[in-house]
Amino acid sequence: MALSVPDQLAQLEAARQIVLADAGLYPQIVQGILPIVGANSRLELRRWGAEFLAETFASPTFAAYQKENSAVGVLQILMDLLEKPGEDAAVVKSVVQTAASIYSLVFRYIIANPHDVPVWNQMASIKSNILKRWDTAATGIRICCIKFVQKVVQVQTPGVIADPRRSDQNEVSLALVPRDHPLIPPPRLEPEASGLLDRLLNVFNEDTSDAVLINATLNCLGTLLRTRQSIATKIISAILNFNSMKQANSPMTPKARVQIKSMERTTRALLMNVLRRNENGPFAERIKAYVDRLARIRLDVFDEGSRKRGLPNEPTDGLDNNKRRRLGAELPERPEPEPLPPGPVSLGQLFTLTKDPALATFDVTSLTLDIMVRIIPPVLVRIDQQALEQALNHIRARYLSLTKPPPQALGDDEEDYEPDFEPSEDREQIINKADALPPEDSLQSSSEVALGPFKLPQPPPLTVEDTMQIGKGTINRVFSLMNVLQETPSAKKPRTGLNRLAGSNYDKEAWTTVITRLATRASAGLGDDGSEDDDSKAMVEKQVLGSSLSDGIRETLWKFIIEDFRSRIPVAIAWLNEEWYNDRIQKQSGEQQNDGVTLPKPKQHYEKWMLKVLDGIVPYLDAKDKHLIRFLSEIPEINANVLGRVKGLARDPERVQLAVNSLLYLILMKPPARDISIDALEDLWRNYDDAKAPTAKHLAKWRPQVLASESKPSPAPAPNSIQRPEDSQPTPSSAPSPAVKVEGEQMKTNQAGQAVAAAG
């Protein structure tokens, strides 16, 4: 017994819920429903089937390789539904959406199967049927056709191949098609895509434009702009030539208002998205100007009700300017503002000049900033200068009356006092008294008494702890500033040569100079003046303060360098050069005589901090690191302790070559350190098995007698002879240098100690 249509729809809906729960069942369900929803089925079944197919091939959970196989199987039923006369509009819409989803899948299938002609013929028939409906169908179907055309243009236009080795991972485009493909030759498909794009953009040039179709076209063009840069210029030019406000000249009905707003909003969103992705593109300026023009037109068209009414053309007092002179009419006097009420006065009352209670109680803060910006400039342009000055005078008078001190109350006696302005003496007596007065220069009023200079009292002296605390705070602020500042690009650095001033550009290099010189020179010479001061406690405090502050700066500087030593190697080099220079200056001053008394020998800091920096960066160096060579090449002095750290790298077989290259650089480029570097190279060759091969070729050039002594066979002793002790001594040419012998003995001792510790 055949099931009724409602029962069939219920079963189909159950199948839909199954695939929504498990996407792996899509291929089986699709193949199972195709006979039920064919072209000869009931309308309800055809609608459900077309909608289900559109939903299936648009689902992101349906695997791409499964979609491709299923897409080939649904071509026949899609073609039958499209060719059925008088087919329902809902069915056609869903079929067109399905065709838009599977076009790229079928295109990829044809690329891999160039001889499957029936499949491509079915897809070509579907495409031809959809293109015929594009201009004549209902609006809903035309929107789906626009989406299908966008997909065809995207597929039949060359795209970007991300990985030529993985064609299945690349986006489907004409770039994947061989030039000699028998079914889809690129020379034929690319002009077709260009023609479809022109037809798609022609909607912007029509006189009677449908806002729904324009919005649908704009939404589809966003994908083409993002994925196909070769046609982006044509698309953007067409959009910029389109005027979404051209319908504003026609009678403004509510429907037209909604259509214009929607087209303007969609156009602006698309162009702003393009501008956001490429702010420096060739169309950036034109897009900005176009968006600004849209905003102005929109403001003129839709914001007329929110703007204030302009000034009236007729005179406000009812008299024309030409009639005033003839009638002898005078301008009406402006009303005087009301006086301030007694008691406390607010700022609003102080600046309120109007007598209108509605205006006096209006809350200006309710106006937004953009409205105020549009209101104030026109008002300031049209305002009467005389009226403005009069209003300012009123406000000024009010303010002075408020700030004027109140009159002092007088006593009863003072109120009754009436001064007598008549002089008690005649004129001759007054002149005689004036002649008897001393000269004016000798007179000195009480207000002209000379006062002594005023000096602020001296602040209380800082203790040693306070001074150190303040100094540490200052150091931390300087280092925090150095972390924020950026390096000056080498192209922008001025080339001033030897006459340049250190720290004159206020950049990171300048602050590095300041902090390194604070560490090395700030406390130099404190307490070393050789004077016999009775206050020995103050002298000790001064020495402790200077050394503690400098050592604190050095410690902070060392931590700053070790945190990121690869990028801060220049800071370390500048600091150590300053330390070395300061040590030399202090040593020279210490060797001088001052009144027959030899100054105490100053403390040397260079070697201590240089070794500490080296110990901090050596554990983190890798085999290909160039920073060690740069560090060794630019520090001013190298001794055996430095080379001992470099030789220690050879304990790691992966870093043997780094140690050899560092020593070779010193041999070639630092002649003062050449001898000790060759000794270190010889020690590597003698005591490190992994270093024999890399060091042998360099020792052959710089110390060949070492290799010669090792390659020379030792003579065999006579059978009946007794070897004397002096015969076993090595020849002078083969004997290692004292430094190498000491290093070898130390290494043997260390190895023996490690062996004992491991055994214990």
C-alpha positions in Angstrom: 0.0 0.0 0.0 1.5 3.4 -1.1 2.0 5.9 1.7 0.2 9.2 1.7 2.1 12.5 1.1 2.1 13.5 4.7 3.5 10.2 5.8 6.2 10.4 3.1 7.1 13.9 4.3 7.3 12.7 7.9 9.7 10.0 6.8 11.8 12.4 4.8 11.9 14.8 7.7 13.2 11.9 9.9 15.9 11.2 7.3 16.9 14.9 7.5 17.3 14.8 11.2 19.5 11.7 10.9 22.0 13.4 8.6 22.0 16.5 10.7 23.1 14.4 13.6 25.6 12.3 11.5 27.0 14.0 8.4 28.7 10.8 7.3 25.3 9.5 6.2 24.7 12.2 3.6 25.7 10.1 0.5 23.3 7.3 1.4 20.4 9.6 2.2 20.9 11.6 -0.9 20.9 8.5 -3.1 17.8 7.2 -1.3 15.6 10.3 -1.7 16.3 11.0 -5.4 13.6 8.5 -6.7 11.0 10.0 -4.3 11.5 13.7 -5.2 11.9 13.4 -8.9 10.2 15.6 -11.5 7.1 13.3 -11.6 6.5 13.5 -7.9 3.9 15.5 -6.1 4.6 19.2 -5.6 5.1 18.9 -1.9 7.7 16.2 -2.4 9.5 18.2 -5.1 9.6 21.3 -2.9 11.0 19.2 0.0 13.5 17.5 -2.2 14.8 20.7 -3.9 15.1 22.4 -0.5 16.9 19.4 1.0 19.4 19.2 -1.9 20.2 23.0 -1.6 20.7 22.5 2.2 22.9 19.4 1.7 25.4 20.9 -0.7 25.7 24.1 1.2 26.4 22.3 4.5 29.9 22.7 5.8 29.8 19.4 7.6 29.4 17.4 4.4 32.9 16.4 3.3 34.2 17.9 0.1 35.2 14.6 -1.6 31.8 13.1 -0.7 30.1 16.2 -2.1 31.9 15.8 -5.4 30.7 12.2 -5.9 27.1 13.0 -4.9 27.0 16.1 -7.1 27.5 14.1 -10.2 24.5 11.9 -9.2 22.0 14.7 -8.8 22.6 16.5 -12.1 19.9 14.5 -13.9 17.2 15.3 -11.4 18.1 19.0 -11.3 17.9 19.2 -15.1 14.5 17.4 -15.1 13.1 19.8 -12.5 14.3 22.9 -14.4 12.9 21.7 -17.8 9.5 20.7 -16.3 7.0 23.2 -17.8 5.3 25.5 -15.3 7.5 24.4 -12.4 6.8 25.9 -9.0 8.9 29.0 -8.2 10.0 27.6 -4.8 11.3 24.5 -6.5 13.2 26.5 -9.1 14.8 28.7 -6.5 16.1 25.7 -4.5 17.4 24.0 -7.7 19.3 27.1 -8.8 20.8 27.4 -5.3 21.9 23.7 -5.6 23.4 24.3 -9.0 25.4 27.2 -7.6 26.8 25.0 -4.8 27.7 22.0 -7.1 29.1 24.0 -10.1 32.7 24.1 -8.6 32.4 20.4 -7.6 31.4 19.3 -11.1 34.1 21.5 -12.5 36.8 19.8 -10.4 35.4 16.4 -11.4 35.6 17.3 -15.1 39.3 18.5 -14.7 40.2 15.0 -13.3 37.9 13.2 -15.8 38.3 14.9 -19.2 36.5 12.2 -21.1 33.2 12.1 -19.1 31.2 14.1 -21.7 27.6 13.3 -20.4 28.3 14.8 -17.0 29.6 18.1 -18.5 26.7 18.2 -21.0 24.2 17.9 -18.1 25.9 20.7 -16.3 26.0 22.9 -19.4 22.3 22.4 -19.9 21.6 23.4 -16.4 23.7 26.5 -16.8 22.0 27.5 -20.0 18.5 27.1 -18.5 19.5 29.2 -15.5 20.9 32.0 -17.7 17.7 32.1 -19.7 15.7 32.7 -16.6 18.0 35.4 -15.3 16.2 38.4 -16.9 12.6 37.2 -17.0 11.9 35.2 -13.9 10.5 36.4 -10.6 12.6 38.5 -8.3 13.4 35.6 -5.9 14.6 33.4 -8.8 16.6 36.2 -10.2 18.5 36.7 -6.9 19.4 33.0 -7.0 20.5 33.3 -10.6 22.8 36.2 -9.6 24.4 33.9 -7.0 24.8 31.2 -9.7 26.4 33.6 -12.1 28.8 34.8 -9.4 29.9 31.2 -8.8 30.4 30.6 -12.6 32.6 33.8 -12.9 34.6 32.8 -9.8 35.3 29.3 -11.2 36.0 30.3 -14.8 38.5 33.0 -13.8 42.1 32.2 -13.0 42.8 32.2 -9.3 45.8 31.7 -7.0 47.3 28.3 -6.7 48.5 27.9 -3.1 50.3 24.6 -3.5 50.8 23.1 -7.0 51.6 19.7 -5.5 48.2 19.4 -3.8 45.6 20.2 -6.4 42.9 18.9 -4.2 43.7 21.5 -1.6 43.6 24.4 -4.0 40.6 26.6 -4.7 38.7 25.6 -7.9 39.5 28.0 -10.7 40.5 28.1 -14.3 44.2 28.0 -13.3 43.8 24.3 -12.5 42.6 23.4 -16.0 45.2 22.3 -18.6 45.4 24.4 -21.7 44.6 21.3 -23.9 41.5 20.1 -21.9 39.0 18.6 -24.5 35.8 19.7 -22.6 36.6 22.9 -20.8 39.4 24.7 -22.7 40.4 27.9 -20.9 40.4 30.1 -24.1 36.7 29.4 -24.4 35.6 29.6 -20.7 37.5 32.8 -19.7 35.7 35.0 -22.3 32.4 33.5 -21.2 33.2 34.5 -17.6 34.1 38.0 -18.7 30.8 38.4 -20.5 28.8 37.1 -17.6 30.6 39.6 -15.3 29.8 42.5 -17.7 26.2 41.4 -17.7 26.2 41.2 -13.9 27.6 44.7 -13.6 25.1 46.1 -16.1 22.5 46.3 -13.3 24.3 49.5 -12.1 23.8 51.2 -15.4 20.0 50.6 -15.8 17.6 53.5 -15.5 14.9 51.6 -13.6 17.0 49.8 -11.0 15.5 47.3 -8.6 17.0 47.8 -5.1 16.7 44.1 -4.3 18.7 43.0 -7.3 21.3 45.7 -6.7 21.8 44.6 -3.1 22.0 41.0 -4.2 24.6 41.9 -6.8 26.7 44.0 -4.3 26.6 41.1 -1.8 27.9 38.7 -4.5 30.7 41.1 -5.7 32.3 41.0 -2.3 33.4 37.4 -2.8 34.8 38.1 -6.2 36.8 41.1 -4.9 38.3 39.0 -2.2 39.2 35.9 -4.3 39.8 37.2 -7.8 42.2 40.2 -7.9 42.4 40.1 -11.7 38.8 41.4 -12.1 38.8 43.7 -9.0 39.6 46.8 -11.0 36.6 46.4 -13.3 34.2 45.7 -10.3 35.4 48.7 -8.2 35.2 51.0 -11.2 31.6 50.0 -11.9 30.6 50.5 -8.2 32.2 53.9 -8.1 30.3 55.0 -11.2 27.0 53.8 -9.6 24.9 56.4 -7.9 22.7 54.7 -5.2 21.0 58.0 -4.5 19.7 58.7 -8.0 16.1 57.7 -7.1 16.1 60.6 -4.5 15.1 63.0 -7.3 11.8 61.1 -7.8 8.9 61.5 -5.3 10.0 60.2 -2.0 7.6 57.5 -0.9 8.2 55.3 2.1 9.1 52.4 -0.2 11.6 54.5 -2.2 13.1 55.8 1.1 13.7 52.2 2.3 15.2 51.2 -1.1 17.6 54.1 -1.2 18.7 53.6 2.4 19.3 49.9 1.8 21.3 50.5 -1.4 23.4 53.2 0.2 24.1 51.1 3.3 25.1 48.0 1.2 27.4 50.1 -1.1 29.1 51.8 1.7 29.7 48.6 3.7 31.2 46.9 0.6 33.5 49.8 -0.2 34.6 50.2 3.4 35.4 46.5 3.6 37.6 46.9 0.4 39.3 49.9 1.9 40.0 48.2 5.2 41.7 45.3 3.5 44.0 47.6 1.4 44.2 51.1 2.7 47.1 52.0 0.3 45.5 50.6 -2.9 45.1 52.5 -6.1 41.4 53.1 -5.4 41.8 54.2 -1.8 41.4 57.9 -2.4 38.4 57.5 -4.8 36.7 55.2 -2.3 37.1 57.7 0.5 35.7 60.5 -1.6 32.8 58.3 -2.8 31.9 57.3 0.8 32.1 61.0 1.9 29.8 62.1 -0.9 27.3 59.3 -0.1 27.3 60.6 3.6 26.7 64.2 2.5 23.9 63.2 0.1 22.3 61.0 2.7 22.4 63.9 5.2 20.8 66.2 2.7 18.1 63.8 1.7 17.1 62.1 5.0 18.1 64.5 7.8 16.0 67.5 6.8 13.6 67.0 9.7 16.4 66.9 12.3 18.1 70.1 11.2 17.1 73.4 12.6 15.2 75.9 10.4 17.3 78.6 8.8 16.9 82.3 9.5 13.8 83.9 7.9 14.3 86.1 4.9 11.9 88.8 6.2 13.0 91.3 8.9 12.1 90.2 12.4 10.7 93.6 13.4 8.4 93.9 10.4 10.3 96.8 8.8 12.3 96.5 5.6 15.7 98.1 5.5 14.7 100.3 2.5 11.7 101.6 4.4 13.5 102.4 7.7 15.2 105.4 6.4 12.0 106.8 4.7 9.8 106.2 7.7 12.4 107.2 10.2 11.9 104.0 12.2 14.6 103.1 14.7 15.8 99.7 15.7 14.0 98.4 18.7 16.2 98.4 21.8 17.3 95.1 23.0 15.8 94.2 26.4 18.1 94.4 29.4 18.8 91.1 31.1 17.3 90.5 34.4 19.6 91.1 37.4 20.9 88.2 39.4 18.8 87.0 42.3 20.2 87.5 45.8 22.1 84.7 47.5 24.4 82.1 45.9 24.4 82.1 42.1 25.1 79.1 39.8 27.1 79.1 36.6 23.9 78.6 34.6 22.3 81.7 36.2 25.5 83.7 35.6 25.5 83.1 31.8 21.7 83.1 31.2 20.6 86.3 29.5 17.2 85.3 28.2 13.9 85.9 29.9 12.2 83.0 28.2 11.7 80.3 30.9 11.6 77.5 28.3 15.1 78.4 27.0 16.4 79.0 30.5 15.5 75.5 31.6 16.7 73.8 28.4 19.4 71.1 29.1 22.1 71.7 26.5 23.9 68.5 27.5 21.1 66.5 25.8 22.5 67.6 22.4 25.0 65.3 20.9 28.5 66.4 19.7 27.7 66.2 16.0 24.6 68.3 16.4 26.5 71.0 18.3 29.2 71.0 15.6 26.5 71.6 12.9 24.7 74.3 14.9 27.5 76.4 16.3 29.4 77.5 13.0 26.3 78.9 11.2 25.3 80.7 14.4 28.7 82.3 14.8 28.7 83.4 11.2 25.3 85.1 11.4 25.6 86.6 14.9 25.6 90.4 15.3 28.9 91.7 16.6 27.3 94.5 18.6 24.9 92.1 20.3 27.7 89.7 21.1 29.8 92.5 22.7 26.8 93.7 24.7 26.1 90.2 26.0 29.7 89.8 27.0 29.6 93.2 28.9 26.5 92.0 30.8 28.3 88.8 31.8 31.4 90.7 32.7 29.5 93.1 34.9 27.7 90.2 36.7 31.0 88.5 37.3 32.6 91.6 38.8 29.6 92.3 41.0 29.9 88.7 42.4 33.7 89.0 42.9 33.6 92.5 44.5 34.1 92.3 48.3 31.2 93.4 50.4 31.5 96.9 52.0 32.7 96.9 55.6 30.2 97.9 58.3 31.0 101.2 60.0 30.5 102.0 63.7 28.1 104.6 65.0 30.9 107.1 65.6 32.3 106.7 62.1 28.9 107.1 60.5 28.3 110.4 62.3 31.8 111.7 61.4 31.7 114.3 58.7 35.2 115.4 57.6 36.0 119.0 57.3 37.4 119.7 53.8 38.2 123.3 54.6 41.9 123.8 55.5 42.5 125.3 59.0 45.5 127.3 57.7 45.7 129.8 55.0 47.8 129.4 51.8 50.9 131.2 52.9 51.3 129.2 56.1 51.1 125.9 54.1 53.8 127.2 51.6 56.1 128.1 54.5 55.8 124.7 56.0 56.5 123.0 52.7 59.6 125.1 52.2 60.9 124.0 55.6 60.6 120.3 54.8 63.8 118.3 53.9 64.4 117.2 50.3 62.4 114.3 48.9 65.5 112.1 48.4 66.2 112.2 52.1 62.7 111.1 52.9 62.2 107.4 53.3 58.8 106.0 53.9 58.2 103.0 56.1 57.3 101.0 53.0 60.8 101.6 51.5 62.8 100.0 54.3 65.3 97.7 52.7 64.8 94.0 53.5 67.5 91.4 53.5 67.6 88.7 50.8 65.2 85.8 51.5 66.7 82.3 51.3 64.8 79.1 51.6 66.1 76.9 54.4 68.4 74.0 53.4 66.7 70.7 53.1 67.6 68.1 55.7 70.6 66.0 54.6 69.9 62.6 53.1 71.1 59.5 54.8 73.1 56.8 52.9 70.0 54.5 52.8 67.8 57.3 51.4 70.3 58.2 48.8 70.7 54.6 47.7 66.9 54.1 47.6 66.4 57.2 45.4 69.3 56.2 43.2 67.8 52.7 42.6 64.4 54.3 41.7 66.1 56.6 39.2 67.9 53.6 37.7 64.8 51.6 37.4 63.0 54.4 35.6 65.8 54.8 33.1 65.8 51.1 32.3 62.0 51.1 31.9 62.5 53.9 29.4 65.1 51.9 27.5 62.6 49.0 27.2 60.1 51.3 25.6 62.3 53.2 23.2 62.9 51.8 19.7 66.2 51.5 17.9 66.9 54.2 15.4 66.9 52.8 11.9 70.4 52.7 10.4 69.2 54.6 7.3 68.1 57.6 9.5 71.2 57.8 11.7 73.3 60.9 10.9 76.9 60.2 9.9 78.8 62.7 11.9 82.1 60.8 12.1 84.6 61.3 14.9 83.2 64.7 15.8 79.9 63.4 17.0 78.6 63.9 20.5 77.6 60.9 22.5 73.9 60.8 23.6 72.7 63.9 21.6 69.7 62.4 19.8 67.6 61.4 22.9 67.0 57.9 21.5 67.8 54.4 22.9 71.5 54.7 22.0 71.7 58.0 23.9 70.2 56.5 27.0 72.5 53.6 26.7 75.4 56.0 26.8 74.0 57.8 29.8 73.4 54.6 31.9 76.8 53.1 31.0 78.7 56.3 32.0 76.6 56.5 35.2 77.8 53.0 36.0 81.5 53.6 35.2 82.2 57.3 35.9 79.7 58.5 38.5 81.6 57.2 41.5 85.1 57.4 40.0 87.5 59.2 42.4 85.2 59.5 45.3 87.2 59.4 48.5 90.5 59.2 46.6 91.7 62.8 47.0 94.4 61.8 49.4 93.5 64.5 52.0 93.6 63.7 55.6 90.1 64.4 56.7 89.3 64.1 60.4 85.8 63.0 59.6 86.7 59.5 58.6 83.1 58.3 59.1 81.8 60.7 56.4 84.6 59.5 54.1 83.7 55.9 54.5 80.0 56.7 53.9 80.9 58.6 50.7 82.9 55.6 49.5 80.3 53.1 50.3 77.6 55.2 48.7 79.5 55.7 45.5 80.5 52.0 45.1 77.1 50.7 46.1 75.3 53.0 43.6 77.7 52.1 40.8 77.6 48.4 41.5 73.8 48.6 41.6 73.8 50.1 38.2 76.2 47.5 36.9 74.1 44.7 38.3 70.9 46.0 36.8 72.7 46.6 33.5 74.0 43.0 33.5 70.5 41.7 34.1 69.1 43.9 31.3 71.7 42.5 28.9 71.2 38.8 29.9 67.4 39.0 29.5 67.8 39.3 25.7 71.5 39.2 25.0 71.2 38.7 21.2 69.5 42.0 20.6 71.4 43.8 23.4 75.0 42.8 22.5 75.7 46.4 21.4 74.7 47.6 24.9 77.1 45.1 26.5 80.0 46.1 24.2 79.4 49.8 24.9 79.3 49.2 28.6 82.5 47.1 28.7 84.4 49.6 26.6 83.4 52.3 29.1 84.6 50.1 31.9 87.9 49.4 30.3 88.5 53.1 29.5 87.5 54.1 33.1 89.9 51.5 34.5 92.8 52.9 32.5 92.0 56.5 33.5 91.8 55.6 37.1 95.0 53.6 36.9 96.9 56.5 35.4 95.6 58.9 38.0 96.6 56.4 40.8 100.1 56.1 39.6 100.7 59.9 39.9 102.1 61.5 43.0 100.2 64.1 45.0 102.5 66.0 47.4 104.8 63.0 47.7 101.9 60.6 48.7 101.0 57.8 46.3 97.3 57.5 45.7 95.7 54.2 46.6 95.3 51.8 43.7 91.7 52.0 42.4 89.5 49.0 42.0 89.4 47.5 38.5 85.9 46.5 37.1 86.4 45.6 33.5 87.6 42.0 33.8 85.0 41.1 36.6 82.0 42.3 34.6 83.3 41.1 31.2 83.6 37.6 32.5 80.3 37.8 34.2 78.6 38.8 30.9 80.4 36.1 29.1 79.4 33.5 31.7 75.8 34.7 31.3 75.6 34.3 27.5 77.8 31.2 26.9 75.3 28.6 28.2 72.7 29.8 25.7 74.8 29.9 22.5 74.0 27.4 19.8 76.3 26.0 17.1 75.5 28.6 14.5 75.5 31.7 16.8 77.5 34.7 15.5 77.0 36.8 18.6 80.0 35.4 20.4 82.4 36.3 17.6 81.0 39.8 17.5 81.3 40.1 21.3 85.0 39.0 21.3 85.8 41.2 18.3 84.6 44.4 19.9 85.6 44.2 23.6 88.8 46.1 24.2 90.9 43.5 26.0 91.1 39.7 25.9 93.0 37.5 28.4 93.4 33.9 29.2 90.3 33.8 31.4 88.2 34.8 28.3 89.8 32.2 26.2 89.2 29.6 28.9 85.4 30.2 28.6 85.7 29.9 24.8 87.6 26.6 25.1 84.9 25.4 27.5 82.5 25.4 24.5 84.4 22.4 23.1 83.0 20.2 25.9 79.8 20.1 23.8 80.5 18.3 20.5 77.9 20.4 18.7 79.7 23.7 19.7 83.3 22.7 18.9 83.1 24.5 15.6 81.9 27.7 17.3 84.9 27.7 19.7 87.3 27.1 16.8 85.8 29.8 14.6 85.9 32.3 17.5 89.6 31.6 18.2 90.4 31.8 14.4 88.8 35.2 14.2 90.9 36.4 17.1 94.0 35.1 15.5 93.3 36.8 12.2 91.7 40.1 13.3 93.2 40.8 16.8 97.0 40.7 16.6 97.5 41.6 20.4 95.6 38.4 21.3 97.0 36.2 18.5 99.6 34.3 20.7 97.2 33.4 23.5 94.6 32.5 20.9 97.0 30.1 19.1 97.9 28.6 22.6 94.2 28.1 23.2 93.8 26.5 19.7 96.7 24.1 20.5 95.1 23.2 23.8 91.9 22.3 22.0 93.8 20.1 19.7 95.6 18.3 22.5 92.9 17.8 25.1 89.6 17.6 23.1 89.2 14.7 20.7 86.3 16.3 18.9 88.4 19.4 18.1 91.3 17.7 16.5 90.0 17.7 13.0 88.8 21.4 13.0 91.9 22.7 14.7 94.5 20.7 12.7 94.2 22.7 9.5 94.6 26.0 11.4 97.6 24.7 13.4 99.2 23.6 10.2 99.4 27.3 9.3 100.1 29.0 12.6 102.0 26.4 14.6 103.1 23.5 12.3 105.7 22.2 14.7 102.9 20.8 16.9 101.6 18.6 14.2 105.1 17.7 13.1 106.0 16.4 16.5 102.9 14.3 16.7 103.3 12.8 13.3 107.0 12.0 13.8 107.4 8.3 15.0 109.3 7.7 18.2 112.5 5.6 17.9 112.3 2.0 19.2 114.7 1.3 22.1 117.6 -1.1 21.7 117.0 -4.7 22.9 119.7 -4.7 25.6 119.8 -1.0 26.3 118.4 0.9 29.2 116.5 4.1 28.5 117.8 7.0 30.4 115.3 9.5 31.9 116.7 12.4 29.9 116.0 10.4 26.7 112.3 10.4 27.4 112.0 14.2 27.6 110.2 15.7 24.6 112.1 17.9 22.2 111.6 21.7 22.6 109.7 21.8 19.3 107.2 19.2 20.4 106.7 20.4 24.0 103.5 22.2 24.6 103.5 25.8 25.9 103.2 26.2 29.7 99.7 27.6 29.4 98.6 24.5 27.4 100.3 22.1 29.9 98.5 23.8 32.9 95.2 23.7 31.1 95.7 20.0 30.2 96.6 19.1 33.8 93.5 21.0 35.1 91.3 19.2 32.6 92.7 15.8 33.7 92.1 16.7 37.3 88.5 17.7 36.6 87.9 14.4 34.6 89.4 12.4 37.4 87.2 14.2 40.0 84.1 13.6 37.9 84.9 9.9 37.6 85.4 9.5 41.3 82.1 11.4 42.0 80.3 9.1 39.5 81.7 6.0 41.1 80.8 7.2 44.6 
